[in-house]
Amino acid sequence: MVPLPLVLLLVLILFGAGFAVKILWWIALAVLVIWLIGFLGRPRGGGGGRWYRW
């Protein structure tokens, strides 16, 4: 009787971790797109080449 709750708990943890990893991939993709837009849309003049402050 004890292994059944343990298996269900393991499945729940793995499902939660998979969902969290998928969300992190989407966040990373959004940050990459924002960075590319800023990198390609930066001013070409001589005021430093970076569009971000850090």
Helices and strands as residue ranges (DSSP letters): H 3-40
